[in-house]
Amino acid sequence: MFWDIGANNGVDSVLALRAGATRVVAVEPQPRMALELRRTFARLDRTRNHTRVVEAAFTTHAPSDSFVDFLMSSYSVFSRSDGPGAKSSKACNTPRNVTCTSTQVRAISPARLLSEEGCPQVLKVDTNVNALPPLRALFAQQCTPALVAIEISVDSQMPLMHLLAREQDYRAFKLVPQAPLQARWPRSSGPLGDFALGYVDCAGSGTLGAQWVSAAQASSFLGARESVCASGWRDLHARL
Protein backbone atom coordinates (compact mmCIF):
# COMPACT_ATOMS: atom_id res chain seq x y z
CA MET A 1 0.00 0.00 0.00
CA PHE A 2 1.17 3.51 -0.92
CA TRP A 3 0.13 6.69 0.86
CA ASP A 4 0.57 9.78 -1.32
CA ILE A 5 0.34 12.66 1.15
CA GLY A 6 0.19 15.91 -0.79
CA ALA A 7 -0.74 14.09 -3.98
CA ASN A 8 -1.34 17.20 -6.11
CA ASN A 9 -2.46 16.00 -9.56
CA GLY A 10 -1.56 12.38 -8.83
CA VAL A 11 1.59 11.71 -10.85
CA ASP A 12 3.21 9.80 -7.96
CA SER A 13 0.01 7.83 -7.34
CA VAL A 14 -0.13 6.82 -11.01
CA LEU A 15 3.53 5.77 -10.93
CA ALA A 16 2.79 3.64 -7.86
CA LEU A 17 -0.20 1.97 -9.52
CA ARG A 18 1.81 1.20 -12.64
CA ALA A 19 4.59 -0.22 -10.47
CA GLY A 20 2.13 -2.70 -8.98
CA ALA A 21 0.80 -1.06 -5.79
CA THR A 22 -2.29 -2.94 -4.65
CA ARG A 23 -3.71 0.06 -2.80
CA VAL A 24 -3.07 3.80 -3.27
CA VAL A 25 -4.42 6.38 -0.82
CA ALA A 26 -3.99 9.92 -2.15
CA VAL A 27 -4.46 12.79 0.31
CA GLU A 28 -4.89 16.20 -1.32
CA PRO A 29 -6.70 19.23 0.21
CA GLN A 30 -6.83 21.39 -2.93
CA PRO A 31 -10.32 20.79 -4.42
CA ARG A 32 -9.29 21.22 -8.05
CA MET A 33 -6.40 18.77 -7.69
CA ALA A 34 -8.58 16.31 -5.75
CA LEU A 35 -11.14 16.36 -8.57
CA GLU A 36 -8.37 15.71 -11.11
CA LEU A 37 -7.19 12.79 -8.96
CA ARG A 38 -10.68 11.26 -8.87
CA ARG A 39 -10.92 11.47 -12.65
CA THR A 40 -7.50 9.89 -13.07
CA PHE A 41 -8.31 7.05 -10.69
CA ALA A 42 -11.65 6.47 -12.42
CA ARG A 43 -9.75 5.79 -15.65
CA LEU A 44 -7.10 3.57 -14.11
CA ASP A 45 -9.09 1.76 -11.42
CA ARG A 46 -12.57 1.13 -12.74
CA THR A 47 -13.52 -1.15 -9.83
CA ARG A 48 -12.43 1.53 -7.31
CA ASN A 49 -10.99 -1.26 -5.15
CA HIS A 50 -7.37 -0.11 -5.35
CA THR A 51 -7.54 3.68 -4.93
CA ARG A 52 -8.96 6.32 -2.63
CA VAL A 53 -8.85 10.11 -2.72
CA VAL A 54 -9.01 11.90 0.64
CA GLU A 55 -9.73 15.60 0.16
CA ALA A 56 -8.17 16.85 3.40
CA ALA A 57 -5.01 18.16 5.02
CA PHE A 58 -2.86 15.52 6.73
CA THR A 59 -2.21 17.27 10.03
CA THR A 60 -1.99 16.94 13.81
CA HIS A 61 -3.05 20.56 14.38
CA ALA A 62 -6.77 19.84 14.44
CA PRO A 63 -9.10 16.88 15.06
CA SER A 64 -10.19 14.87 12.03
CA ASP A 65 -13.20 16.35 10.20
CA SER A 66 -12.62 19.79 11.72
CA PHE A 67 -11.32 22.65 9.59
CA VAL A 68 -7.95 24.42 9.55
CA ASP A 69 -6.99 27.65 7.78
CA PHE A 70 -4.37 27.17 5.07
CA LEU A 71 -3.00 29.39 2.31
CA MET A 72 -4.23 27.89 -0.93
CA SER A 73 -3.53 28.67 -4.57
CA SER A 74 -5.29 27.34 -7.66
CA TYR A 75 -3.09 24.23 -7.67
CA SER A 76 -1.70 23.65 -4.18
CA VAL A 77 -1.83 24.29 -0.45
CA PHE A 78 1.29 26.01 0.84
CA SER A 79 1.21 26.71 4.56
CA ARG A 80 -1.00 27.24 7.55
CA SER A 81 -2.65 30.64 7.65
CA ASP A 82 -2.38 33.19 10.44
CA GLY A 83 -5.56 31.97 12.09
CA PRO A 84 -9.25 31.23 11.71
CA GLY A 85 -11.11 33.74 9.60
CA ALA A 86 -8.01 35.23 7.97
CA LYS A 87 -9.07 36.69 4.63
CA SER A 88 -5.92 38.34 3.34
CA SER A 89 -4.14 37.23 0.17
CA LYS A 90 -0.36 37.08 -0.10
CA ALA A 91 2.38 35.96 -2.46
CA CYS A 92 3.32 32.40 -1.55
CA ASN A 93 6.96 31.67 -0.94
CA THR A 94 7.47 29.81 -4.23
CA PRO A 95 9.43 30.49 -7.43
CA ARG A 96 6.12 31.07 -9.22
CA ASN A 97 5.21 33.86 -6.79
CA VAL A 98 1.63 32.57 -6.81
CA THR A 99 -1.02 34.51 -4.94
CA CYS A 100 -2.71 32.52 -2.19
CA THR A 101 -5.89 33.05 -0.22
CA SER A 102 -6.65 31.87 3.30
CA THR A 103 -9.05 28.94 2.94
CA GLN A 104 -10.58 26.50 5.39
CA VAL A 105 -9.42 22.94 4.73
CA ARG A 106 -10.81 19.74 6.26
CA ALA A 107 -8.30 17.95 8.47
CA ILE A 108 -7.50 14.27 8.73
CA SER A 109 -5.10 13.02 11.39
CA PRO A 110 -2.49 10.30 10.90
CA ALA A 111 -4.32 8.20 13.52
CA ARG A 112 -7.64 8.44 11.65
CA LEU A 113 -6.14 7.53 8.28
CA LEU A 114 -4.24 4.67 9.89
CA SER A 115 -7.41 3.31 11.50
CA GLU A 116 -9.22 3.43 8.16
CA GLU A 117 -6.50 2.09 5.88
CA GLY A 118 -3.79 0.33 7.89
CA CYS A 119 -0.08 1.07 7.78
CA PRO A 120 1.42 1.74 4.33
CA GLN A 121 4.50 -0.02 3.06
CA VAL A 122 5.50 3.15 1.19
CA LEU A 123 4.84 6.72 2.37
CA LYS A 124 5.39 9.96 0.46
CA VAL A 125 4.88 13.31 2.19
CA ASP A 126 5.05 16.51 0.14
CA THR A 127 2.80 19.04 1.86
CA ASN A 128 4.76 22.31 1.91
CA VAL A 129 4.43 22.35 5.71
CA ASN A 130 6.52 20.73 8.45
CA ALA A 131 6.24 16.94 8.06
CA LEU A 132 7.70 16.15 11.49
CA PRO A 133 4.50 16.33 13.63
CA PRO A 134 2.40 13.99 11.45
CA LEU A 135 5.36 11.63 11.01
CA ARG A 136 5.89 11.45 14.77
CA ALA A 137 2.18 10.82 15.24
CA LEU A 138 2.26 7.99 12.71
CA PHE A 139 5.33 6.36 14.26
CA ALA A 140 3.71 6.67 17.70
CA GLN A 141 0.93 4.40 16.43
CA GLN A 142 3.53 1.65 15.75
CA CYS A 143 3.39 2.26 12.01
CA THR A 144 6.83 2.29 10.36
CA PRO A 145 6.65 2.18 6.54
CA ALA A 146 9.46 0.26 4.86
CA LEU A 147 10.16 3.24 2.58
CA VAL A 148 9.50 6.95 3.12
CA ALA A 149 10.06 9.95 0.84
CA ILE A 150 9.72 13.32 2.55
CA GLU A 151 10.05 16.85 1.18
CA ILE A 152 12.56 18.66 3.38
CA SER A 153 13.53 22.23 4.22
CA VAL A 154 16.60 23.75 5.83
CA ASP A 155 14.76 23.96 9.16
CA SER A 156 13.38 20.41 9.14
CA GLN A 157 16.18 18.38 7.57
CA MET A 158 18.37 17.61 10.58
CA PRO A 159 15.46 16.90 12.98
CA LEU A 160 14.02 14.64 10.30
CA MET A 161 17.33 12.77 9.94
CA HIS A 162 17.44 12.29 13.72
CA LEU A 163 13.87 11.00 13.76
CA LEU A 164 14.44 8.51 10.96
CA ALA A 165 17.96 7.32 11.75
CA ARG A 166 18.11 7.50 15.56
CA GLU A 167 14.51 7.05 16.70
CA GLN A 168 13.13 4.79 13.96
CA ASP A 169 16.28 2.96 12.83
CA TYR A 170 16.06 3.63 9.09
CA ARG A 171 19.37 2.44 7.63
CA ALA A 172 19.70 3.71 4.06
CA PHE A 173 19.09 7.17 2.62
CA LYS A 174 18.95 9.22 -0.56
CA LEU A 175 18.95 13.01 -0.81
CA VAL A 176 17.05 13.55 -4.04
CA PRO A 177 17.09 16.95 -5.83
CA GLN A 178 13.71 17.71 -7.37
CA ALA A 179 14.52 20.32 -10.01
CA PRO A 180 16.03 17.82 -12.51
CA LEU A 181 12.89 15.66 -12.27
CA GLN A 182 10.32 18.29 -13.12
CA ALA A 183 10.78 18.24 -16.90
CA ARG A 184 9.77 14.56 -17.00
CA TRP A 185 7.50 14.34 -13.94
CA PRO A 186 6.03 17.82 -13.28
CA ARG A 187 4.47 18.31 -9.82
CA SER A 188 5.85 14.93 -8.79
CA SER A 189 8.45 13.53 -6.42
CA GLY A 190 9.63 11.33 -9.29
CA PRO A 191 10.68 7.69 -8.89
CA LEU A 192 10.94 6.44 -5.34
CA GLY A 193 13.29 4.01 -3.63
CA ASP A 194 15.84 2.11 -5.70
CA PHE A 195 14.94 4.02 -8.87
CA ALA A 196 15.53 7.49 -7.40
CA LEU A 197 18.74 9.37 -8.13
CA GLY A 198 20.28 10.96 -5.05
CA TYR A 199 23.48 12.82 -4.28
CA VAL A 200 26.58 10.66 -3.84
CA ASP A 201 28.95 13.64 -3.92
CA CYS A 202 28.32 17.29 -3.06
CA ALA A 203 31.32 18.82 -4.84
CA GLY A 204 30.56 21.41 -7.50
CA SER A 205 27.16 20.79 -9.06
CA GLY A 206 26.94 17.43 -7.28
CA THR A 207 27.07 13.84 -8.51
CA LEU A 208 23.89 11.77 -8.67
CA GLY A 209 23.61 8.00 -8.41
CA ALA A 210 21.07 5.28 -7.67
CA GLN A 211 22.99 3.88 -4.70
CA TRP A 212 21.82 4.39 -1.14
CA VAL A 213 24.06 6.11 1.42
CA SER A 214 24.38 5.67 5.17
CA ALA A 215 22.82 7.91 7.79
CA ALA A 216 26.25 9.41 8.49
CA GLN A 217 26.80 10.24 4.82
CA ALA A 218 23.32 11.72 4.42
CA SER A 219 23.80 13.84 7.53
CA SER A 220 27.14 15.11 6.23
CA PHE A 221 25.50 16.08 2.92
CA LEU A 222 22.77 17.99 4.75
CA GLY A 223 25.29 19.64 7.04
CA ALA A 224 27.47 20.92 4.18
CA ARG A 225 25.74 24.29 4.18
CA GLU A 226 27.66 25.81 1.27
CA SER A 227 27.21 22.81 -1.02
CA VAL A 228 24.59 21.98 -3.64
CA CYS A 229 23.33 19.15 -1.39
CA ALA A 230 22.14 21.57 1.28
CA SER A 231 20.10 23.90 -0.93
CA GLY A 232 17.20 23.86 -3.32
CA TRP A 233 14.09 21.71 -3.52
CA ARG A 234 14.98 18.26 -2.15
CA ASP A 235 13.34 15.10 -0.87
CA LEU A 236 14.82 12.71 1.66
CA HIS A 237 14.20 9.01 1.00
CA ALA A 238 14.80 6.43 3.73
CA ARG A 239 14.39 2.68 3.94
CA LEU A 240 14.62 0.21 6.79
N, C-alpha and C positions, 0 to 999 in steps of 0.2 A: 504493500500500500504506500502511496505517495501523497503527502500533504504539500500543497502548493500555496503557501501563505504569502499573500500579496501577488496573486496570480496575474493581474493586469489582463491582457487579452488572451492569455492561455497558451502561449507558445511552449512554456516549460511543461504544462500539463499534457499537451499534444505529444511532445517528445517522449514523455513518460509512458503514455499509452502505446505509442509506436514501439517503444522498447520492451513492452510486455507487462506493464503494471496491471495488476488485476483490479485495483481500485485507486481512483484518483479523487481526492477531495481538494477542491480549489476554493480558497477563501479570498474574496475581493470585495471591498466596501464601495467602490465606485460604481454607481448603477449602470452607466453606459458600458463599462467593461464587463460587469457581471452579465448583462444581457448578451453581449458578444460571446462570452464563455458558454452560456446556455445554448446558443445557436450552434456553436462549434461542437459541443458535446452531443447535441441532437443529431448531428451528421455522422459523428464517429461512433456513437454508442446508442444505437437505436433502441435497445432494450432498457436503457437507463440503469442497468445493474452495476455498472463499473465506474460511474462518475457521479459527482455531486458538486453543485455550486452553492457556497454559503456566502450570501451577500451581507457581510459584516466585517468589523474590525477585530482582529485577533489581539486581545488586550487583557491585561490584569487590572486596568484602571477603573473598571466599572463592572457590575454584575452582568451576566449574560441577559440579553433581551432588553437591557436598558440602552440609553443613547449617550454618546460622547461627542463633543465638538471637535471636529478635525478641519484642517484646511484642505480643501478639495479643488482640483482643477477639472477640466473636461475629460482627462484621461487617467488621473491618479489621485491618491490621497497622500499628502506630504508630511504633515506633522499635526500634533495636537494643537488646538486653538487656545486662545488665552483664557477661555472659560465659557460656561453656558450662556447662550444668547448673544455671543459676539457676532457682529454683523459686518465688520470691516473686511475689505479686500486688501491683499498685499501681494507683492511679487515673491513667489516662492524661491527658495534658495536652490535653484537649478540652472544649468547652462541655458535652458530655453527661456528663462526669466518669465515663466508662465504666471498669470494672475490667478490667485486662489481666493475662494470665498469660504468663510466659516460655515460648516454644514454639520448637522447632526447625523451621526452614523451609528447604526445598531452595533452593539458589542457582542462578541462571543469569547468566552474565556477558554484557556487551554484545557481546564478540567471538564468543561461542558463538551467540547469537541471530542476529547478523549473518551468520555462516557458514551458518546453517540457512535463513534467510529472505531475505537481501539487505537493502539499505538502504531504509528507508521514505521515502516522499515526505512523510508527515505523522507527527509524533511527539508524543504526549502523555505527560507524566510527572507523576504525582500519587501519591507513595509515602509521604508523611509523614516522609521522611528526606532528607538532603542529596542533591540531584540532581546536584551538580557532578562527583563522581568518575565515575559511569557516563556522564555526558555527555562528559566529557573522553576517556574510554576509547573511546566511539563515534566521536568526531571524529578521534581518533588513528588509527582504522582507515579514514580517508578517506571516512567516511560523513557527509554534511551534508544532513539533510532540508530540503526547501524551506520547510516550516512546522513550528515547534515551539510547544508550549504547556506551560509548566512551572509547577507550584505553587512559590511562593516564600515565604521567611521573611525577617525583618529581617536575620538573619545572612548569608543566602545571596544576597540580591537584588543588591547591588552587584558581588560577584564574578561572578555570573551575567551581569549586563549587560556586564561587561568581556569575559567569555568569548565572548558572542554577537556583540557589536558590534566589538570590537577584534581578537579572535583568529580569529573565523569570518566576519566581514564581513556579518552580518545587517543589513539596512538599515531595516526598518520594524517598529514595535513597538506593542503594546497592553497596557496594565495593566488587567486585567479583574477587578473585584470579584466574588466568588463568592456572597456572601449574597443578592443580589437574584435569582440564578438558581435557588436551591434550591426555591422553591415550584413551579416548572414542571419543573425537571430535578433532582430530589433525587439526592444522591450522584453528581453529574456535574460535569464542567467546563463544560457548556453548549456552545453553538455555538462553533466554532473559526474562525479566520481572518477573512475579510471579514464574516462574520455576527456576530462577537463585538462586544459593546459595552464599550469601554474608556474610561478617564478621558481627557478632553480639557481639563479644568480641575480644579484641586484646591481651589478656594475653597469655603468652607462645606461642604455635603454632597457637593460634587463634581458635575461635569457629565459625562455619558456620551455617547459618540457612536461611530459605526461606523468613523470614519476612523482611519487609521494615523498614528502620530507618529514623529518621528525619534529616533535614539538619544540625542541631547542632550536632547530633551524628556522622554523616558522616564526618563532619569537624573535630571533635575531633579525629576520627580514623586516618584521613589523617595527622593531626598535631602531632600525637604520633610518633615522628621520630625514636625512638629506637624500635618500636614494629613491629610485622609481618605485620600489616595493612598498614604500610607506606613504604613497600619495595616490590621488585619483580614485576612481570608482572601482572598488574591489570586493570580491566575495571571499569568504574563508570556508573551505571545505574540510570536513574532518570525518574520519571513519574509525571505528573501533578496532 
